[in-house]
Amino acid sequence: MNHFKINYFQYNSNSILISWPNSIDKHTLKDVLLFKYSIEENIKPLVEVISAYNSLLVVYDFTIDNIYSCISALKVCYNKKNKFVNKKNYVWKIPVCYEDQFAIDINLIANHLKLSKNEIINTHTNNDYLVYFMGFMPGFMYLGGLDKKIHFKRKSIPLLKVPKGSVAIGGSQTGIYPLESPGGWNIIGNSPIKLVNIDNCRIPIKPGDYIRFFSIDSNEYKRILNSTIEYFIEREVIDD
Amino acid sequence: MIKVLKSGLFTNLQDAGRLGFQSYGIPISGPMDKFSFDLANKILNNSLNSSALEITMTGPLLEFYKNTLICITGADISPRLNDIRIENNKIIEVKPKDRLSFGALVSGFRAYLGVLGGFKSNLTHNSSSMCFGVTKHVRLVKNDTLNYQQYDFPFKEQFTLDLIVNKNANHLKVYKGPEYDLLNDTTKKVLFSNAFSLSNTFNRMAIQLNEKLYNQINPIITSPVLPGTIQLTPNGTLIVLMRDCQTTGGYPRILQLDERSINTISQYKKDSSFYFSSII
C-alpha cells in the first residue's frame, strides 16, 4: 500500500477539503475512494462526500465547531479504510456509433495523426477507461486511460453546441457529453444512452469503475435511442 | 393556480436546494439570496423548504386564480397588486383575478415571492429548484402556470418584523481558499485593500468581477468547489461561484465567501462595488 501525505483544510463553515499530492493516477484514486467509503460509514450527519482525482470534500450536516476534533475523527476513518478494499467495481459497456453523421471531427484527427478511421475506432474501443469522478456538468465522467496514439489537441475555438451524447477526445482525455453544451473536444462518435436524466434516476456508474466503449451502427443507435425501455448497461465485475 | 402573463428578466422556481447529488455532477442550486428566501417562508409560517419564485431585476406579471397569502422579500422591485403599491416583508391577501406586477428596481437585485404552503411542483432529485441540465425548465415563460394550495381568509394576525439590516453591506466576509497561500504578499494585500465590483457577466452559476489580479498560480488538478468559492483564472479574472455552479473546477480557489456574504452579493447589480474582509 502506498503511503500518502494528506492535507486537511477547512473549506467553509461545514466542509473540510482533504488533498493528496498532485498526481492523477489510479493508486491515488484508490486511496481517495477507500477514505471516502470509510467516512461515509463512520461519520454522521453528513450531507455528502465529494471525490475528485486527488481530493475529497467532506460536507457535514452541521456547522463545524471544533475543526481539530473533526480532523482527528477523519484520521481515525483513514486508518480504517482498508476494510473497504474488497468493494466491487465494474466495467460498464457503453454503445457508441462512430459513423460519419456523428463523428464530425474523426476525419480531421485521422488526417493529422495519419491513422485510418478504423484504427481510431479500434484504439478507442480497445481500452478500459477508469472513471475518476463526475463533475463539470451533470453526469460528465472524468475518464483516464486514453491510448497515446489517439491523443489529440483541443479545438482552438470551442464549438458552441456539442450535441448531447457526443463522445470526444480532448488532449489526453476522452469522455461523453451527457448534455448539449459548449465544448472544445473533438467529436468522434455519439452514445444513445442517457447518462443523466431529469427523471430522478441515478447514474449507476461510480468512481473507481471502468468504461468500455463498443461500436454500434446507426440502426442499433436509433433502436436504443427510440426504445421506451431504459437501456440496460451491461457490466462485468473487475478484479484489480 | 398562478399564471405567468409576462415572464420578467429571469423568473425561476427555487426551494432550499438539491443536497447530496454533487458526486453526480449535479449543482446544489437553491435561492441565490437564501436569507430573503427563508424570510418569505418564515413570514408565511411555511416550512423552510417551500418553493418560492426568484425574481431577477425585472419582475413578471402574474395572475392568481385562488385565494391565498403571499409575501415578497429581498429586492424592492416596486411590487403592485392590481396597480396598488404593496410592501415587501408583509403578508398580502390575494384573490382570484388579482394581478401582481413589478416596476422600477429600487434596491437589491433579486426578490422572492413566497406563497402560503409553497408552489407545487414536480421534484427532480428531491428538489423543485430549476437548474440548467437538471430540470426540464430553467425559468418561467409566458403562459406557464404553477399550482398552490387554496387558503380562505380570514388569516391570522398580521405582524411587523424588525429586520436587522447588515450595516456593512459593502463588505463581503471571506475565508482563505485552499490555494490562498500560493498568492504572493502583494496580491494578498491588493485583495484586502482594493475595492472590487461586479462585471456584466453574471448568472446563477457565477459572477465575474471587473478588476483583474496578478496571477502567478498555475491551474490545479480539478477538485471540488462550492457556491461562494472565488476562483482566479489564468488571465487574472476573479470568478465568484454561485448557487448553480459546477461541482468541480480547475482554477485556483483563493477565497471562500461565508454563507451570509453569498446572500449579500446576490443582491448586487452590475458595477456594485465592495471590499473583501477576512474572517480569520
Interface residues (C-beta under 8 A of the other chain):
Chain A: F9 Q10 Y11 N12 S13 S15 L17 S19 N22 S23 I24 V47 E48 V49 I50 S51 A52 Y53 N54 S55 L56 L57 V59 F133 M134 G135 F136 M137 P138 G139 F140 Y142 P178 L179 S181 V196 I198 D199 N200 R202 I203 P207
Chain B: L19 G20 F21 Q22 S23 Y24 G25 I26 P27 L123 T124 H125 G133 V134 T135 K136 Y175 P178 I220 I221 T222 S223 P224 L226 G228 Q246 T247 T248 G249 Q256 D258 E259
